[in-house]
Amino acid sequence: MQGSRGREIRIKADEFREKCKVSRYGIVNLFKDCERQGYKVLRYPLGEAADLGFTLKKDNDVVIFTNTCSRLSREIFTLAHEIGHVILHGEEGLPFIDDKITISGRSTDEKEQEANYFAACLLMPADEVERFLDLKITSFLEQRLSAMDIARIMSEFNVSFDMALYRLENLGKINEGERLMLNSEKNLKRVGNLLKSVGGNSRLNVVTNDIDIPYEYLDYVIYNYNHNAIPKDTLERVLECYQLSLEDVSDRLVNHFGNEEDDDDSDDMIGDLTE
Ligand SMILES: [Zn+2]
C-alpha cells in the first residue's frame, strides 16, 4: 500500500471513529455505532467453518453480516473490516465476502489489505495506543510489555490478543521477537485467564453464538408470506431465528397457516432472507 493511500485510509477511519461512542481510548460498541450510521447489521452463528462476514447492498440498504461462531473480539474485527469495504470501496463495489484468509495479514489482495488496515486504524488508532501506553502501562518505558499488559490493551480497545500484538508491532511498539514471546506467554497462560487477572472483559474471548437480526426483516418476511412470495417453511425458519413460532405471529398472517391460492400478487419488494 502506498504512503498516500495509507494516509487516506487513516483519515477515513478517523472520520468514522468520530461518529462512534468512545470510552477513554476504545470504541464501546461498534455494532451499535453501525446501526446509528444506518447500516443493517445481522449477527448469526453460521458455523465455525463458514465465512466470517460479508457486506452487500440490498435495495437502498448497506447490510453487514458477521458470523457469531468466532470469538467476540474476532467478530468485532470482522465488523470493522466490513465497514472498511463500505467506506473505502464504495457501495457500488459491494458485495465482499470474507473468510479467515481475507481477514488476516496473509491476504495479498489489495482491497483486503486496505480493509484490514482500515480496521486496525479504526479500532486502535496510533495516537490512542500511544496515550494508553503512556498513561496506563506504568512500566512501559522501563521494561517490556507483559501478556497482562496486552490483556489490558485488548480489553480497552475491544480487540483480540493477536490483533493487539500485530498492531503494536506495526506501530513499532514491540519488535517481532517480543511479539513471539508474548504469543508463547499467551499460549501458556490462556487469554481467558489473562483477562480475568486484569479485571478485563472476558466476553471478548468467548464465542457468543448470538443471534441478532433487525426486527424489520421479520416484517419483510411476514409481508412476503402474506403475499404468497415465500412458502410457510421459509417463514418458520426465519421465525426460529427470532425464537418465535407461527402461533406467536398468527394475528399478523393474512393466509393463516398456508392457504396459498387466493392471492398471487407476489411483487418482489423484498427477497427471501434465507436464500
Ligand atoms: Zn474483506
Residues whose N, C-alpha, C, O or C-beta is under 5 A from the ligand:
A	BS01	ZN	F96 D98 T102 E112 A115
